[in-house]
Amino acid sequence: MKISKENETAVWNLIDRVCDNALEQYKTTLDQDEEILKIDDEDGGQLGFNKRNCVLYRKGEKVILHFLKDCAQRVAKLVKMSQKDAKREINQWSDMDHCDTYFKNIICSLLI
């Protein structure tokens, strides 16, 4: 399989769906987990060590899934732009320093 705009779009669409499916398997949302941890902090650690660590682990998984969904949505938006507009868009992002190289070098290179 070669790198193409269509393939990158298809992969990110799949990632988005897989993340949705994974998030649906949880009984709580990311916001609810954050609230559980906040309340536990305020109550002096009533959850206990093991339960708190389980919530922290679950929260970490959800953070990653939401990050991947965000990337998928950004790719979907970028592939509809010209290369010049996409680069301008990416340069405005302040929260993607760790992976803007992928967006600039791979996604933008596929745009006309």
Gaussian input, Z-matrix of N, CA and C with variables (Angstrom, degrees):
# hf/3-21g

backbone

0 1
 N
 C     1     B1
 C     2     B2     1     A1
 N     3     B3     2     A2     1     D1
 C     4     B4     3     A3     2     D2
 C     5     B5     4     A4     3     D3
 N     6     B6     5     A5     4     D4
 C     7     B7     6     A6     5     D5
 C     8     B8     7     A7     6     D6
 N     9     B9     8     A8     7     D7
 C    10    B10     9     A9     8     D8
 C    11    B11    10    A10     9     D9
 N    12    B12    11    A11    10    D10
 C    13    B13    12    A12    11    D11
 C    14    B14    13    A13    12    D12
 N    15    B15    14    A14    13    D13
 C    16    B16    15    A15    14    D14
 C    17    B17    16    A16    15    D15
 N    18    B18    17    A17    16    D16
 C    19    B19    18    A18    17    D17
 C    20    B20    19    A19    18    D18
 N    21    B21    20    A20    19    D19
 C    22    B22    21    A21    20    D20
 C    23    B23    22    A22    21    D21
 N    24    B24    23    A23    22    D22
 C    25    B25    24    A24    23    D23
 C    26    B26    25    A25    24    D24
 N    27    B27    26    A26    25    D25
 C    28    B28    27    A27    26    D26
 C    29    B29    28    A28    27    D27
 N    30    B30    29    A29    28    D28
 C    31    B31    30    A30    29    D29
 C    32    B32    31    A31    30    D30
 N    33    B33    32    A32    31    D31
 C    34    B34    33    A33    32    D32
 C    35    B35    34    A34    33    D33
 N    36    B36    35    A35    34    D34
 C    37    B37    36    A36    35    D35
 C    38    B38    37    A37    36    D36
 N    39    B39    38    A38    37    D37
 C    40    B40    39    A39    38    D38
 C    41    B41    40    A40    39    D39
 N    42    B42    41    A41    40    D40
 C    43    B43    42    A42    41    D41
 C    44    B44    43    A43    42    D42
 N    45    B45    44    A44    43    D43
 C    46    B46    45    A45    44    D44
 C    47    B47    46    A46    45    D45
 N    48    B48    47    A47    46    D46
 C    49    B49    48    A48    47    D47
 C    50    B50    49    A49    48    D48
 N    51    B51    50    A50    49    D49
 C    52    B52    51    A51    50    D50
 C    53    B53    52    A52    51    D51
 N    54    B54    53    A53    52    D52
 C    55    B55    54    A54    53    D53
 C    56    B56    55    A55    54    D54
 N    57    B57    56    A56    55    D55
 C    58    B58    57    A57    56    D56
 C    59    B59    58    A58    57    D57
 N    60    B60    59    A59    58    D58
 C    61    B61    60    A60    59    D59
 C    62    B62    61    A61    60    D60
 N    63    B63    62    A62    61    D61
 C    64    B64    63    A63    62    D62
 C    65    B65    64    A64    63    D63
 N    66    B66    65    A65    64    D64
 C    67    B67    66    A66    65    D65
 C    68    B68    67    A67    66    D66
 N    69    B69    68    A68    67    D67
 C    70    B70    69    A69    68    D68
 C    71    B71    70    A70    69    D69
 N    72    B72    71    A71    70    D70
 C    73    B73    72    A72    71    D71
 C    74    B74    73    A73    72    D72
 N    75    B75    74    A74    73    D73
 C    76    B76    75    A75    74    D74
 C    77    B77    76    A76    75    D75
 N    78    B78    77    A77    76    D76
 C    79    B79    78    A78    77    D77
 C    80    B80    79    A79    78    D78
 N    81    B81    80    A80    79    D79
 C    82    B82    81    A81    80    D80
 C    83    B83    82    A82    81    D81
 N    84    B84    83    A83    82    D82
 C    85    B85    84    A84    83    D83
 C    86    B86    85    A85    84    D84
 N    87    B87    86    A86    85    D85
 C    88    B88    87    A87    86    D86
 C    89    B89    88    A88    87    D87
 N    90    B90    89    A89    88    D88
 C    91    B91    90    A90    89    D89
 C    92    B92    91    A91    90    D90
 N    93    B93    92    A92    91    D91
 C    94    B94    93    A93    92    D92
 C    95    B95    94    A94    93    D93
 N    96    B96    95    A95    94    D94
 C    97    B97    96    A96    95    D95
 C    98    B98    97    A97    96    D96
 N    99    B99    98    A98    97    D97
 C   100   B100    99    A99    98    D98
 C   101   B101   100   A100    99    D99
 N   102   B102   101   A101   100   D100
 C   103   B103   102   A102   101   D101
 C   104   B104   103   A103   102   D102
 N   105   B105   104   A104   103   D103
 C   106   B106   105   A105   104   D104
 C   107   B107   106   A106   105   D105
 N   108   B108   107   A107   106   D106
 C   109   B109   108   A108   107   D107
 C   110   B110   109   A109   108   D108
 N   111   B111   110   A110   109   D109
 C   112   B112   111   A111   110   D110
 C   113   B113   112   A112   111   D111
 N   114   B114   113   A113   112   D112
 C   115   B115   114   A114   113   D113
 C   116   B116   115   A115   114   D114
 N   117   B117   116   A116   115   D115
 C   118   B118   117   A117   116   D116
 C   119   B119   118   A118   117   D117
 N   120   B120   119   A119   118   D118
 C   121   B121   120   A120   119   D119
 C   122   B122   121   A121   120   D120
 N   123   B123   122   A122   121   D121
 C   124   B124   123   A123   122   D122
 C   125   B125   124   A124   123   D123
 N   126   B126   125   A125   124   D124
 C   127   B127   126   A126   125   D125
 C   128   B128   127   A127   126   D126
 N   129   B129   128   A128   127   D127
 C   130   B130   129   A129   128   D128
 C   131   B131   130   A130   129   D129
 N   132   B132   131   A131   130   D130
 C   133   B133   132   A132   131   D131
 C   134   B134   133   A133   132   D132
 N   135   B135   134   A134   133   D133
 C   136   B136   135   A135   134   D134
 C   137   B137   136   A136   135   D135
 N   138   B138   137   A137   136   D136
 C   139   B139   138   A138   137   D137
 C   140   B140   139   A139   138   D138
 N   141   B141   140   A140   139   D139
 C   142   B142   141   A141   140   D140
 C   143   B143   142   A142   141   D141
 N   144   B144   143   A143   142   D142
 C   145   B145   144   A144   143   D143
 C   146   B146   145   A145   144   D144
 N   147   B147   146   A146   145   D145
 C   148   B148   147   A147   146   D146
 C   149   B149   148   A148   147   D147
 N   150   B150   149   A149   148   D148
 C   151   B151   150   A150   149   D149
 C   152   B152   151   A151   150   D150
 N   153   B153   152   A152   151   D151
 C   154   B154   153   A153   152   D152
 C   155   B155   154   A154   153   D153
 N   156   B156   155   A155   154   D154
 C   157   B157   156   A156   155   D155
 C   158   B158   157   A157   156   D156
 N   159   B159   158   A158   157   D157
 C   160   B160   159   A159   158   D158
 C   161   B161   160   A160   159   D159
 N   162   B162   161   A161   160   D160
 C   163   B163   162   A162   161   D161
 C   164   B164   163   A163   162   D162
 N   165   B165   164   A164   163   D163
 C   166   B166   165   A165   164   D164
 C   167   B167   166   A166   165   D165
 N   168   B168   167   A167   166   D166
 C   169   B169   168   A168   167   D167
 C   170   B170   169   A169   168   D168
 N   171   B171   170   A170   169   D169
 C   172   B172   171   A171   170   D170
 C   173   B173   172   A172   171   D171
 N   174   B174   173   A173   172   D172
 C   175   B175   174   A174   173   D173
 C   176   B176   175   A175   174   D174
 N   177   B177   176   A176   175   D175
 C   178   B178   177   A177   176   D176
 C   179   B179   178   A178   177   D177
 N   180   B180   179   A179   178   D178
 C   181   B181   180   A180   179   D179
 C   182   B182   181   A181   180   D180
 N   183   B183   182   A182   181   D181
 C   184   B184   183   A183   182   D182
 C   185   B185   184   A184   183   D183
 N   186   B186   185   A185   184   D184
 C   187   B187   186   A186   185   D185
 C   188   B188   187   A187   186   D186
 N   189   B189   188   A188   187   D187
 C   190   B190   189   A189   188   D188
 C   191   B191   190   A190   189   D189
 N   192   B192   191   A191   190   D190
 C   193   B193   192   A192   191   D191
 C   194   B194   193   A193   192   D192
 N   195   B195   194   A194   193   D193
 C   196   B196   195   A195   194   D194
 C   197   B197   196   A196   195   D195
 N   198   B198   197   A197   196   D196
 C   199   B199   198   A198   197   D197
 C   200   B200   199   A199   198   D198
 N   201   B201   200   A200   199   D199
 C   202   B202   201   A201   200   D200
 C   203   B203   202   A202   201   D201
 N   204   B204   203   A203   202   D202
 C   205   B205   204   A204   203   D203
 C   206   B206   205   A205   204   D204
 N   207   B207   206   A206   205   D205
 C   208   B208   207   A207   206   D206
 C   209   B209   208   A208   207   D207
 N   210   B210   209   A209   208   D208
 C   211   B211   210   A210   209   D209
 C   212   B212   211   A211   210   D210
 N   213   B213   212   A212   211   D211
 C   214   B214   213   A213   212   D212
 C   215   B215   214   A214   213   D213
 N   216   B216   215   A215   214   D214
 C   217   B217   216   A216   215   D215
 C   218   B218   217   A217   216   D216
 N   219   B219   218   A218   217   D217
 C   220   B220   219   A219   218   D218
 C   221   B221   220   A220   219   D219
 N   222   B222   221   A221   220   D220
 C   223   B223   222   A222   221   D221
 C   224   B224   223   A223   222   D222
 N   225   B225   224   A224   223   D223
 C   226   B226   225   A225   224   D224
 C   227   B227   226   A226   225   D225
 N   228   B228   227   A227   226   D226
 C   229   B229   228   A228   227   D227
 C   230   B230   229   A229   228   D228
 N   231   B231   230   A230   229   D229
 C   232   B232   231   A231   230   D230
 C   233   B233   232   A232   231   D231
 N   234   B234   233   A233   232   D232
 C   235   B235   234   A234   233   D233
 C   236   B236   235   A235   234   D234
 N   237   B237   236   A236   235   D235
 C   238   B238   237   A237   236   D236
 C   239   B239   238   A238   237   D237
 N   240   B240   239   A239   238   D238
 C   241   B241   240   A240   239   D239
 C   242   B242   241   A241   240   D240
 N   243   B243   242   A242   241   D241
 C   244   B244   243   A243   242   D242
 C   245   B245   244   A244   243   D243
 N   246   B246   245   A245   244   D244
 C   247   B247   246   A246   245   D245
 C   248   B248   247   A247   246   D246
 N   249   B249   248   A248   247   D247
 C   250   B250   249   A249   248   D248
 C   251   B251   250   A250   249   D249
 N   252   B252   251   A251   250   D250
 C   253   B253   252   A252   251   D251
 C   254   B254   253   A253   252   D252
 N   255   B255   254   A254   253   D253
 C   256   B256   255   A255   254   D254
 C   257   B257   256   A256   255   D255
 N   258   B258   257   A257   256   D256
 C   259   B259   258   A258   257   D257
 C   260   B260   259   A259   258   D258
 N   261   B261   260   A260   259   D259
 C   262   B262   261   A261   260   D260
 C   263   B263   262   A262   261   D261
 N   264   B264   263   A263   262   D262
 C   265   B265   264   A264   263   D263
 C   266   B266   265   A265   264   D264
 N   267   B267   266   A266   265   D265
 C   268   B268   267   A267   266   D266
 C   269   B269   268   A268   267   D267
 N   270   B270   269   A269   268   D268
 C   271   B271   270   A270   269   D269
 C   272   B272   271   A271   270   D270
 N   273   B273   272   A272   271   D271
 C   274   B274   273   A273   272   D272
 C   275   B275   274   A274   273   D273
 N   276   B276   275   A275   274   D274
 C   277   B277   276   A276   275   D275
 C   278   B278   277   A277   276   D276
 N   279   B279   278   A278   277   D277
 C   280   B280   279   A279   278   D278
 C   281   B281   280   A280   279   D279
 N   282   B282   281   A281   280   D280
 C   283   B283   282   A282   281   D281
 C   284   B284   283   A283   282   D282
 N   285   B285   284   A284   283   D283
 C   286   B286   285   A285   284   D284
 C   287   B287   286   A286   285   D285
 N   288   B288   287   A287   286   D286
 C   289   B289   288   A288   287   D287
 C   290   B290   289   A289   288   D288
 N   291   B291   290   A290   289   D289
 C   292   B292   291   A291   290   D290
 C   293   B293   292   A292   291   D291
 N   294   B294   293   A293   292   D292
 C   295   B295   294   A294   293   D293
 C   296   B296   295   A295   294   D294
 N   297   B297   296   A296   295   D295
 C   298   B298   297   A297   296   D296
 C   299   B299   298   A298   297   D297
 N   300   B300   299   A299   298   D298
 C   301   B301   300   A300   299   D299
 C   302   B302   301   A301   300   D300
 N   303   B303   302   A302   301   D301
 C   304   B304   303   A303   302   D302
 C   305   B305   304   A304   303   D303
 N   306   B306   305   A305   304   D304
 C   307   B307   306   A306   305   D305
 C   308   B308   307   A307   306   D306
 N   309   B309   308   A308   307   D307
 C   310   B310   309   A309   308   D308
 C   311   B311   310   A310   309   D309
 N   312   B312   311   A311   310   D310
 C   313   B313   312   A312   311   D311
 C   314   B314   313   A313   312   D312
 N   315   B315   314   A314   313   D313
 C   316   B316   315   A315   314   D314
 C   317   B317   316   A316   315   D315
 N   318   B318   317   A317   316   D316
 C   319   B319   318   A318   317   D317
 C   320   B320   319   A319   318   D318
 N   321   B321   320   A320   319   D319
 C   322   B322   321   A321   320   D320
 C   323   B323   322   A322   321   D321
 N   324   B324   323   A323   322   D322
 C   325   B325   324   A324   323   D323
 C   326   B326   325   A325   324   D324
 N   327   B327   326   A326   325   D325
 C   328   B328   327   A327   326   D326
 C   329   B329   328   A328   327   D327
 N   330   B330   329   A329   328   D328
 C   331   B331   330   A330   329   D329
 C   332   B332   331   A331   330   D330
 N   333   B333   332   A332   331   D331
 C   334   B334   333   A333   332   D332
 C   335   B335   334   A334   333   D333

   B1=1.4364
   B2=1.5284
   B3=1.3068
   B4=1.4564
   B5=1.5295
   B6=1.3160
   B7=1.4572
   B8=1.5203
   B9=1.3229
   B10=1.4547
   B11=1.5266
   B12=1.3093
   B13=1.4566
   B14=1.5305
   B15=1.3081
   B16=1.4562
   B17=1.5346
   B18=1.3397
   B19=1.4631
   B20=1.5296
   B21=1.3208
   B22=1.4615
   B23=1.5229
   B24=1.3237
   B25=1.4621
   B26=1.5245
   B27=1.3206
   B28=1.4670
   B29=1.5269
   B30=1.3189
   B31=1.4607
   B32=1.5298
   B33=1.3252
   B34=1.4666
   B35=1.5291
   B36=1.3132
   B37=1.4714
   B38=1.5265
   B39=1.3221
   B40=1.4639
   B41=1.5287
   B42=1.3125
   B43=1.4676
   B44=1.5246
   B45=1.3196
   B46=1.4597
   B47=1.5319
   B48=1.3237
   B49=1.4726
   B50=1.5317
   B51=1.3291
   B52=1.4659
   B53=1.5319
   B54=1.3235
   B55=1.4694
   B56=1.5234
   B57=1.3295
   B58=1.4696
   B59=1.5239
   B60=1.3138
   B61=1.4656
   B62=1.5255
   B63=1.3056
   B64=1.4719
   B65=1.5255
   B66=1.3217
   B67=1.4671
   B68=1.5314
   B69=1.3190
   B70=1.4699
   B71=1.5273
   B72=1.3184
   B73=1.4616
   B74=1.5302
   B75=1.3227
   B76=1.4644
   B77=1.5221
   B78=1.3213
   B79=1.4601
   B80=1.5279
   B81=1.3170
   B82=1.4610
   B83=1.5192
   B84=1.3235
   B85=1.4646
   B86=1.5270
   B87=1.3168
   B88=1.4547
   B89=1.5254
   B90=1.3187
   B91=1.4654
   B92=1.5258
   B93=1.3200
   B94=1.4636
   B95=1.5268
   B96=1.3273
   B97=1.4623
   B98=1.5220
   B99=1.3205
   B100=1.4652
   B101=1.5271
   B102=1.3249
   B103=1.4634
   B104=1.5307
   B105=1.3181
   B106=1.4673
   B107=1.5279
   B108=1.3240
   B109=1.4648
   B110=1.5287
   B111=1.3118
   B112=1.4619
   B113=1.5317
   B114=1.3176
   B115=1.4687
   B116=1.5251
   B117=1.3337
   B118=1.4604
   B119=1.5273
   B120=1.3172
   B121=1.4651
   B122=1.5257
   B123=1.3262
   B124=1.4666
   B125=1.5196
   B126=1.3381
   B127=1.4669
   B128=1.5312
   B129=1.2873
   B130=1.4599
   B131=1.5131
   B132=1.3175
   B133=1.4658
   B134=1.5083
   B135=1.3215
   B136=1.4602
   B137=1.5373
   B138=1.3231
   B139=1.4705
   B140=1.5193
   B141=1.2830
   B142=1.4590
   B143=1.5204
   B144=1.3174
   B145=1.4602
   B146=1.5300
   B147=1.3326
   B148=1.4633
   B149=1.5303
   B150=1.3385
   B151=1.4646
   B152=1.5211
   B153=1.3260
   B154=1.4674
   B155=1.5280
   B156=1.3145
   B157=1.4641
   B158=1.5247
   B159=1.3145
   B160=1.4678
   B161=1.5269
   B162=1.3342
   B163=1.4682
   B164=1.5297
   B165=1.3296
   B166=1.4710
   B167=1.5329
   B168=1.3191
   B169=1.4671
   B170=1.5264
   B171=1.3335
   B172=1.4665
   B173=1.5190
   B174=1.3123
   B175=1.4661
   B176=1.5375
   B177=1.3238
   B178=1.4632
   B179=1.5150
   B180=1.3161
   B181=1.4672
   B182=1.5259
   B183=1.3248
   B184=1.4610
   B185=1.5211
   B186=1.3208
   B187=1.4675
   B188=1.5283
   B189=1.3129
   B190=1.4627
   B191=1.5317
   B192=1.3186
   B193=1.4684
   B194=1.5291
   B195=1.3221
   B196=1.4679
   B197=1.5340
   B198=1.3203
   B199=1.4639
   B200=1.5307
   B201=1.3236
   B202=1.4656
   B203=1.5266
   B204=1.3346
   B205=1.4668
   B206=1.5276
   B207=1.3099
   B208=1.4566
   B209=1.5299
   B210=1.3211
   B211=1.4691
   B212=1.5264
   B213=1.3238
   B214=1.4695
   B215=1.5245
   B216=1.3169
   B217=1.4626
   B218=1.5281
   B219=1.3155
   B220=1.4669
   B221=1.5255
   B222=1.3248
   B223=1.4688
   B224=1.5251
   B225=1.3221
   B226=1.4697
   B227=1.5183
   B228=1.3056
   B229=1.4602
   B230=1.5359
   B231=1.3249
   B232=1.4701
   B233=1.5231
   B234=1.3309
   B235=1.4677
   B236=1.5234
   B237=1.3232
   B238=1.4627
   B239=1.5270
   B240=1.3214
   B241=1.4610
   B242=1.5242
   B243=1.3093
   B244=1.4616
   B245=1.5263
   B246=1.3156
   B247=1.4539
   B248=1.5323
   B249=1.3071
   B250=1.4639
   B251=1.5296
   B252=1.3217
   B253=1.4653
   B254=1.5290
   B255=1.3194
   B256=1.4646
   B257=1.5309
   B258=1.3177
   B259=1.4699
   B260=1.5242
   B261=1.3049
   B262=1.4617
   B263=1.5380
   B264=1.3180
   B265=1.4731
   B266=1.5255
   B267=1.3180
   B268=1.4680
   B269=1.5247
   B270=1.3151
   B271=1.4690
   B272=1.5246
   B273=1.3105
   B274=1.4651
   B275=1.5258
   B276=1.3100
   B277=1.4602
   B278=1.5196
   B279=1.2942
   B280=1.4665
   B281=1.5255
   B282=1.3171
   B283=1.4653
   B284=1.5289
   B285=1.3230
   B286=1.4662
   B287=1.5260
   B288=1.3204
   B289=1.4607
   B290=1.5210
   B291=1.3046
   B292=1.4552
   B293=1.5212
   B294=1.3367
   B295=1.4639
   B296=1.5302
   B297=1.3152
   B298=1.4583
   B299=1.5250
   B300=1.3200
   B301=1.4684
   B302=1.5225
   B303=1.3355
   B304=1.4624
   B305=1.5235
   B306=1.3114
   B307=1.4638
   B308=1.5244
   B309=1.3306
   B310=1.4696
   B311=1.5263
   B312=1.3324
   B313=1.4604
   B314=1.5230
   B315=1.3037
   B316=1.4660
   B317=1.5188
   B318=1.3163
   B319=1.4584
   B320=1.5281
   B321=1.3246
   B322=1.4665
   B323=1.5242
   B324=1.3314
   B325=1.4769
   B326=1.5226
   B327=1.3394
   B328=1.4551
   B329=1.5217
   B330=1.3339
   B331=1.4555
   B332=1.5140
   B333=1.2983
   B334=1.4707
   B335=1.5011
   A1=108.00
   A2=116.21
   A3=120.23
   A4=110.11
   A5=114.56
   A6=119.59
   A7=108.09
   A8=115.09
   A9=120.54
   A10=108.10
   A11=115.67
   A12=120.46
   A13=110.00
   A14=116.92
   A15=121.40
   A16=111.55
   A17=116.45
   A18=120.00
   A19=111.87
   A20=116.66
   A21=119.81
   A22=110.42
   A23=117.11
   A24=121.35
   A25=110.42
   A26=116.94
   A27=120.92
   A28=111.30
   A29=116.57
   A30=120.53
   A31=110.52
   A32=116.62
   A33=119.46
   A34=112.14
   A35=117.21
   A36=119.44
   A37=110.39
   A38=116.01
   A39=120.47
   A40=110.45
   A41=117.29
   A42=121.19
   A43=110.15
   A44=116.99
   A45=121.50
   A46=110.94
   A47=116.68
   A48=120.83
   A49=111.47
   A50=116.95
   A51=120.82
   A52=109.84
   A53=116.63
   A54=120.17
   A55=110.85
   A56=116.89
   A57=119.89
   A58=110.36
   A59=115.90
   A60=121.04
   A61=110.87
   A62=117.02
   A63=120.61
   A64=110.87
   A65=117.44
   A66=120.73
   A67=111.69
   A68=116.51
   A69=120.60
   A70=112.33
   A71=117.40
   A72=121.08
   A73=112.50
   A74=116.92
   A75=120.58
   A76=110.57
   A77=116.40
   A78=121.55
   A79=111.38
   A80=116.29
   A81=121.09
   A82=110.05
   A83=115.03
   A84=120.71
   A85=109.22
   A86=116.08
   A87=121.05
   A88=110.05
   A89=116.99
   A90=120.45
   A91=111.37
   A92=116.82
   A93=120.07
   A94=111.40
   A95=117.14
   A96=120.42
   A97=110.90
   A98=116.17
   A99=119.60
   A100=110.70
   A101=116.59
   A102=120.90
   A103=110.89
   A104=117.22
   A105=121.62
   A106=109.75
   A107=116.38
   A108=120.34
   A109=111.52
   A110=116.60
   A111=120.68
   A112=110.28
   A113=116.48
   A114=120.89
   A115=110.24
   A116=116.66
   A117=120.46
   A118=110.44
   A119=116.95
   A120=120.71
   A121=110.72
   A122=116.06
   A123=121.20
   A124=112.13
   A125=116.81
   A126=121.66
   A127=112.91
   A128=116.66
   A129=119.31
   A130=114.76
   A131=117.71
   A132=121.05
   A133=115.24
   A134=116.72
   A135=121.07
   A136=113.19
   A137=117.03
   A138=119.35
   A139=112.04
   A140=116.28
   A141=120.35
   A142=109.98
   A143=114.69
   A144=122.08
   A145=112.97
   A146=117.70
   A147=121.35
   A148=112.59
   A149=116.58
   A150=119.22
   A151=110.95
   A152=116.76
   A153=119.89
   A154=110.24
   A155=116.41
   A156=119.76
   A157=111.60
   A158=117.22
   A159=120.35
   A160=110.81
   A161=116.80
   A162=120.06
   A163=109.81
   A164=117.52
   A165=120.83
   A166=110.95
   A167=116.83
   A168=121.66
   A169=110.41
   A170=115.02
   A171=120.87
   A172=110.54
   A173=116.74
   A174=121.21
   A175=110.15
   A176=116.89
   A177=120.98
   A178=112.40
   A179=116.54
   A180=120.18
   A181=110.63
   A182=116.38
   A183=120.69
   A184=111.70
   A185=117.16
   A186=120.44
   A187=109.44
   A188=117.11
   A189=121.66
   A190=110.46
   A191=117.28
   A192=120.53
   A193=111.31
   A194=116.79
   A195=119.64
   A196=111.13
   A197=116.98
   A198=120.46
   A199=110.53
   A200=116.52
   A201=120.19
   A202=111.49
   A203=116.93
   A204=120.11
   A205=110.51
   A206=116.78
   A207=121.02
   A208=110.33
   A209=116.80
   A210=120.56
   A211=110.95
   A212=116.71
   A213=121.16
   A214=110.61
   A215=116.66
   A216=120.53
   A217=111.22
   A218=115.93
   A219=119.44
   A220=111.06
   A221=116.54
   A222=119.68
   A223=109.57
   A224=117.22
   A225=121.15
   A226=110.97
   A227=116.76
   A228=120.93
   A229=111.02
   A230=116.39
   A231=120.57
   A232=113.13
   A233=117.38
   A234=119.55
   A235=112.60
   A236=116.61
   A237=120.88
   A238=111.60
   A239=117.00
   A240=121.77
   A241=111.32
   A242=114.21
   A243=119.11
   A244=107.52
   A245=116.30
   A246=120.43
   A247=110.93
   A248=116.85
   A249=121.61
   A250=111.09
   A251=117.05
   A252=121.04
   A253=111.52
   A254=116.60
   A255=120.46
   A256=110.35
   A257=117.39
   A258=120.40
   A259=110.60
   A260=116.21
   A261=120.48
   A262=109.57
   A263=116.04
   A264=121.42
   A265=111.15
   A266=116.42
   A267=121.36
   A268=110.75
   A269=117.28
   A270=120.93
   A271=112.50
   A272=117.95
   A273=121.48
   A274=112.39
   A275=116.98
   A276=120.08
   A277=109.88
   A278=116.14
   A279=120.22
   A280=111.64
   A281=116.49
   A282=120.46
   A283=114.01
   A284=117.18
   A285=119.42
   A286=111.96
   A287=116.76
   A288=120.21
   A289=112.57
   A290=116.75
   A291=121.31
   A292=113.81
   A293=118.62
   A294=118.30
   A295=112.91
   A296=117.73
   A297=118.96
   A298=112.09
   A299=116.85
   A300=120.39
   A301=110.44
   A302=116.91
   A303=120.24
   A304=110.49
   A305=116.65
   A306=120.25
   A307=111.21
   A308=116.55
   A309=120.30
   A310=112.03
   A311=116.72
   A312=119.91
   A313=114.38
   A314=117.90
   A315=119.89
   A316=110.68
   A317=117.09
   A318=119.75
   A319=110.98
   A320=117.21
   A321=119.41
   A322=112.44
   A323=115.97
   A324=118.42
   A325=111.82
   A326=117.36
   A327=121.54
   A328=112.81
   A329=116.47
   A330=120.98
   A331=111.53
   A332=116.15
   A333=121.19
   A334=109.80
   D1=132.38
   D2=-179.37
   D3=-97.08
   D4=159.43
   D5=176.61
   D6=-75.35
   D7=124.33
   D8=177.03
   D9=-149.64
   D10=164.06
   D11=178.23
   D12=-59.70
   D13=-41.10
   D14=-179.67
   D15=-64.99
   D16=-43.88
   D17=-179.73
   D18=-67.14
   D19=-43.42
   D20=178.16
   D21=-62.08
   D22=-42.55
   D23=178.29
   D24=-62.74
   D25=-43.91
   D26=-179.86
   D27=-63.41
   D28=-42.43
   D29=179.49
   D30=-63.07
   D31=-45.74
   D32=-179.18
   D33=-69.26
   D34=-31.31
   D35=173.43
   D36=-64.65
   D37=-40.79
   D38=177.51
   D39=-64.88
   D40=-45.24
   D41=178.09
   D42=-57.53
   D43=-43.51
   D44=179.58
   D45=-59.83
   D46=-45.35
   D47=-179.88
   D48=-66.75
   D49=-41.50
   D50=179.07
   D51=-62.98
   D52=-41.05
   D53=178.34
   D54=-64.91
   D55=-42.47
   D56=176.67
   D57=-57.63
   D58=-46.59
   D59=-179.39
   D60=-61.79
   D61=-43.64
   D62=179.67
   D63=-64.79
   D64=-42.73
   D65=-179.85
   D66=-65.29
   D67=-33.17
   D68=178.74
   D69=-66.69
   D70=-20.87
   D71=-177.94
   D72=-76.36
   D73=-17.89
   D74=-179.64
   D75=-83.38
   D76=146.81
   D77=178.03
   D78=-83.31
   D79=-15.74
   D80=179.80
   D81=-124.05
   D82=158.92
   D83=175.46
   D84=-92.98
   D85=170.20
   D86=175.52
   D87=-59.76
   D88=-44.00
   D89=178.92
   D90=-60.58
   D91=-40.26
   D92=178.98
   D93=-65.61
   D94=-39.70
   D95=177.33
   D96=-63.26
   D97=-41.86
   D98=178.26
   D99=-63.23
   D100=-38.23
   D101=177.97
   D102=-67.28
   D103=-41.08
   D104=177.37
   D105=-58.42
   D106=-45.08
   D107=-179.44
   D108=-68.35
   D109=-37.70
   D110=178.28
   D111=-63.60
   D112=-46.52
   D113=179.04
   D114=-63.05
   D115=-40.19
   D116=178.89
   D117=-62.43
   D118=-40.58
   D119=177.36
   D120=-62.15
   D121=-42.29
   D122=-179.09
   D123=-70.20
   D124=-30.59
   D125=-178.34
   D126=-89.93
   D127=4.67
   D128=177.47
   D129=78.06
   D130=29.64
   D131=174.20
   D132=80.60
   D133=43.25
   D134=-179.31
   D135=-68.85
   D136=-20.96
   D137=179.94
   D138=-65.69
   D139=-34.46
   D140=-173.68
   D141=91.76
   D142=161.00
   D143=-173.77
   D144=-58.40
   D145=-51.71
   D146=-175.18
   D147=-67.09
   D148=-45.78
   D149=179.95
   D150=-64.77
   D151=-40.62
   D152=178.90
   D153=-61.60
   D154=-44.53
   D155=179.43
   D156=-63.98
   D157=-35.35
   D158=176.64
   D159=-64.46
   D160=-42.47
   D161=178.09
   D162=-65.94
   D163=-41.01
   D164=178.20
   D165=-62.13
   D166=-42.41
   D167=179.22
   D168=-63.47
   D169=-47.73
   D170=179.64
   D171=-61.62
   D172=-41.96
   D173=177.68
   D174=-61.14
   D175=-43.17
   D176=179.01
   D177=-60.22
   D178=-41.65
   D179=176.93
   D180=-61.19
   D181=-43.00
   D182=-178.87
   D183=-67.73
   D184=-36.07
   D185=176.83
   D186=-60.17
   D187=-44.49
   D188=179.23
   D189=-64.09
   D190=-45.23
   D191=179.94
   D192=-62.28
   D193=-42.03
   D194=178.26
   D195=-66.97
   D196=-36.52
   D197=176.51
   D198=-61.53
   D199=-45.65
   D200=179.61
   D201=-64.32
   D202=-38.73
   D203=176.18
   D204=-63.29
   D205=-40.13
   D206=177.67
   D207=-62.03
   D208=-44.06
   D209=177.25
   D210=-60.37
   D211=-43.41
   D212=179.82
   D213=-60.79
   D214=-41.84
   D215=179.86
   D216=-67.70
   D217=-35.90
   D218=177.93
   D219=-67.98
   D220=-41.31
   D221=177.48
   D222=-61.84
   D223=-44.61
   D224=179.83
   D225=-57.66
   D226=-37.08
   D227=178.71
   D228=-74.01
   D229=-43.88
   D230=-176.81
   D231=-64.01
   D232=-39.83
   D233=-174.85
   D234=-67.92
   D235=-10.29
   D236=176.92
   D237=-93.02
   D238=-1.10
   D239=-176.14
   D240=-104.43
   D241=166.15
   D242=169.24
   D243=-74.57
   D244=162.94
   D245=179.31
   D246=-59.63
   D247=-42.05
   D248=-179.89
   D249=-62.48
   D250=-46.67
   D251=179.88
   D252=-66.63
   D253=-37.63
   D254=179.39
   D255=-64.88
   D256=-43.25
   D257=178.21
   D258=-62.98
   D259=-40.19
   D260=178.17
   D261=-62.56
   D262=-44.02
   D263=178.40
   D264=-59.87
   D265=-48.46
   D266=-178.72
   D267=-61.83
   D268=-39.69
   D269=-179.90
   D270=-65.44
   D271=-18.74
   D272=178.12
   D273=-85.05
   D274=-15.32
   D275=-178.84
   D276=-71.45
   D277=133.99
   D278=177.18
   D279=-109.45
   D280=-4.53
   D281=-174.49
   D282=-113.77
   D283=13.16
   D284=-177.26
   D285=-127.06
   D286=29.00
   D287=-178.28
   D288=-56.00
   D289=-34.92
   D290=-175.24
   D291=-77.22
   D292=-12.71
   D293=179.21
   D294=-140.41
   D295=14.70
   D296=178.73
   D297=-66.08
   D298=-22.04
   D299=177.18
   D300=-61.56
   D301=-41.16
   D302=177.02
   D303=-60.46
   D304=-48.07
   D305=-178.63
   D306=-63.11
   D307=-41.66
   D308=-178.38
   D309=-72.65
   D310=-45.83
   D311=-173.07
   D312=-84.69
   D313=-31.09
   D314=-177.78
   D315=-99.67
   D316=-60.71
   D317=-175.20
   D318=-62.78
   D319=-49.03
   D320=-177.91
   D321=-63.85
   D322=-32.97
   D323=-179.83
   D324=-66.90
   D325=-19.00
   D326=-179.45
   D327=-88.94
   D328=-7.87
   D329=-176.34
   D330=-93.98
   D331=154.31
   D332=179.43
   D333=-98.93

